[in-house]
Amino acid sequence: MIRKFSDRSEYLTKLAGQLATSALFVAMTIAPAYASESNSVDVKIETQQQGPTISRHIFGQFAEHLGRGIYEGVWVGPDSKIPNTRGIRNDVVNALKELRVPNIRWPGGCFADEYHWRKGIGPADKRPAGLNPNWGGVIEPNTFGTHEFMDLAQQVGAEAYLSVNVGSGTPQEASEWLEYMTTPQATALAQERAKNGHPAPYKVAFVGLGNESWGCGGSMTPDYYVSQMKIYSRYVRNFNDAVTTQKIAVGPDGADTSYTEAVMKAWQGHNWAWNIDGLSLHSYTVGQWPPSYKATGFGEDEYASLLKATLRMEELVRTHSQIMDRYDPEKKVALVVDEWGAWLAPTPGTNKDFLEQQNSQRDAIIAALNLNTFAKHAARVRMANIAQMVNVLQAMIFTDQDKMLLTPTYHVFHMYVPFQDATFVPVAFEAGTYKHGDVTLPRVDAIAARDQQKQLWVAVTNVDPSHASDVRLTLDTGRFTRASGQVLAAPKLDSVNTFAAPNTVSPKAITGKKQGNELVLSLPPASIAVVRVE
Ligand code: AHR
């Protein structure tokens, strides 16, 4: 059931209460078909050594005009029979509210560098239809534009993250977009905004200065992009004092460090006329290009090799952070992983340009491992956006006309809500190894954090698909009473939720067993647990 909470702390208290209560009264009934004997891992929680804040913005979402991501997934129009508020689906908004989505990146992606905002304002029946050349060449009706996006963000309770058009737009166009949205003064653009239904200035928390300018955003050399970035940074202004808009520059394409070097070198020498607050990193878990890993019907080979691919994120973050540290030792510029997630073969029978793919327990593990990486690098990685929010790539939510479905990835994001703006707490453990063929991976992964109410939370992932794992938690302070929370496991590695069987992969209660000074969590194979430790 979707419930409203007046503030974060009330929500977290309720969530903790729900988890604890359900843990007491609901037996854990997971018995995956592939389970066998268990391994044991000691995880020591170092509560005396607190780390940086894990920004809630690492749990950001990305909603591009792509396939059924916006149209149908979010926007059905005010006349639709599907329950909606001003055209935006109520079911999707309510599900997203449960995730406490901190920010939504829009309108792209590659789409952003061909987006002209003026086509998406004014009376819906007067908006010109255009094309979406990146994603199937379909008609872009422009019925979902600036006001509709800001309405979505407001309904969800998320900050707006706009990507301005650097590829095919002009600094003037981008500058006017921000003036239109943010000025409180009675300029012609503000009056037009008021005429279009929003007299008050909008709050735009984040602006992306282009998207993948090394690729679909204009194939710019790093130096050429840096020149553009300075111009856009200068002229794309926020006029609403109620918010400080953070500007995010295009950064690396995966392991390529040329943009990282060029942008950070320029930033080091920046002057009063321009600045940036973030550097974007895009890295998908693909396995091989073009994406051909099947989303379902795969075996342990594809499980192991895709997890190996996803763990590259750790190396990428480390590599780019090291470069950033050279130019910015105080970590003023954030590394913003604003496109990440699994990019798999399209669902058979769908338009391949719509990037629709099923979402399995493997995706849940991928989500948890990446979120752990971002949390471990919380001092530098202060924002991330999974691709994408609804119906596209590693989605949280699928829709089919009036029906909505939550994916395993959604459940991971929900279980991780307590980590939003929590303080990182180091954990010490010997991960052990999971070996399959020529792939060797850490068998478990773990993070811990203290939320704003001082509650301690631990997230543990058992990567091993054949062995359960007894995770033996110890506290450096030695005091423990209980650990309770949720575990996400599945009958098979490729188990998915479908409209016919929506709860095949869904969280169950888990409690730790007290053994002396230890609390033992028994994790099923290929599972994720998040528990509150007391
Ligand atoms: O998320 C799909 C696409 O992947 C985005 O449009 C683009 O930025 C990236 O290449």
Boltz pocket constraint, residues with backbone or C-beta under 6 A from the ligand:
constraints:
  - pocket:
      binder: B
      contacts: [[A, 64], [A, 108], [A, 109], [A, 110], [A, 111], [A, 211], [A, 212], [A, 339], [A, 387], [A, 388], [A, 393]]
      max_distance: 6.0
